Amino acid sequence: MLNKFKCRFKELSDIASRIIIYGMRISCLLMLVGLVLYLLNNHTQNSSMYVLLLSEYISEAAVSIAAIIIIGGLMFDYCFKKYKSEQ
């Protein structure tokens, strides 16, 4: 199954694969920031409910951004290949 995914990913256009790769890096960075905020808030004496909610919102946004980037990159590749073949 992973080999099939790798083969399909190699078939993507260069621009679409870059969009997906850089978008996933940004998403992982946001997820890491949310995790660090969550852990710092839980392991310190003065924990705050606002920091807890902020870390949850950042983590939720990271997952949403990852989904949007993957779908957007695949749609970009589909449209790019479709209209390129018509010209």
C-alpha positions as CSV (number, residue, x, y, z in Angstrom):
1,M,0.0,0.0,0.0
2,L,2.8,2.4,0.8
3,N,4.5,1.5,-2.5
4,K,1.4,2.4,-4.4
5,F,1.2,5.8,-2.5
6,K,4.8,6.5,-3.4
7,C,4.3,5.7,-7.1
8,R,1.2,8.0,-7.2
9,F,3.2,10.8,-5.4
10,K,6.0,10.5,-8.0
11,E,3.5,11.0,-10.8
12,L,2.4,14.4,-9.4
13,S,3.7,17.5,-11.1
14,D,6.6,19.3,-9.6
15,I,4.6,22.3,-8.5
16,A,1.8,20.2,-6.9
17,S,4.3,18.0,-5.0
18,R,6.1,21.1,-3.7
19,I,2.8,22.6,-2.5
20,I,2.0,19.4,-0.6
21,I,5.5,19.0,0.9
22,Y,5.8,22.6,2.1
23,G,2.2,22.7,3.3
24,M,2.8,19.5,5.3
25,R,6.0,21.1,6.8
26,I,4.0,24.1,7.9
27,S,1.3,21.9,9.3
28,C,3.8,19.8,11.3
29,L,5.4,23.0,12.6
30,L,2.0,24.2,13.8
31,M,1.2,20.8,15.4
32,L,4.6,21.0,17.2
33,V,3.8,24.5,18.5
34,G,0.5,23.3,19.8
35,L,2.1,20.3,21.5
36,V,4.8,22.4,23.1
37,L,2.2,24.9,24.4
38,Y,0.1,22.0,25.8
39,L,3.0,20.3,27.5
40,L,4.3,23.6,29.0
41,N,0.9,24.4,30.3
42,N,0.4,21.1,31.9
43,H,3.8,20.8,33.5
44,T,4.1,24.2,35.1
45,Q,2.6,25.4,38.3
46,N,0.6,28.3,36.9
47,S,-1.4,26.6,34.2
48,S,-3.9,28.6,32.3
49,M,-7.2,27.6,30.6
50,Y,-6.5,30.1,27.8
51,V,-3.2,28.5,26.9
52,L,-4.8,25.1,27.0
53,L,-7.5,26.3,24.6
54,L,-5.0,28.1,22.4
55,S,-2.9,24.9,22.1
56,E,-6.0,22.9,21.1
57,Y,-7.0,25.5,18.5
58,I,-3.5,25.5,17.0
59,S,-3.5,21.7,16.8
60,E,-7.0,21.6,15.2
61,A,-5.9,24.3,12.7
62,A,-2.8,22.2,11.8
63,V,-4.9,19.2,11.0
64,S,-7.3,21.3,8.9
65,I,-4.5,23.0,7.1
66,A,-2.9,19.6,6.3
67,A,-6.2,18.4,4.8
68,I,-6.7,21.5,2.8
69,I,-3.1,21.4,1.5
70,I,-3.4,17.8,0.4
71,I,-6.7,18.2,-1.3
72,G,-5.6,21.5,-2.9
73,G,-2.4,20.0,-4.2
74,L,-4.2,17.1,-5.7
75,M,-6.8,19.3,-7.3
76,F,-4.0,21.6,-8.7
77,D,-2.3,18.6,-10.2
78,Y,-5.5,17.3,-11.8
79,C,-6.4,20.7,-13.3
80,F,-2.8,21.3,-14.4
81,K,-2.6,18.0,-16.2
82,K,-6.1,18.3,-17.7
83,Y,-5.6,21.8,-19.2
84,K,-2.0,21.1,-20.2
85,S,-3.1,18.1,-22.4
86,E,-5.8,20.2,-24.1
87,Q,-3.3,22.8,-25.4
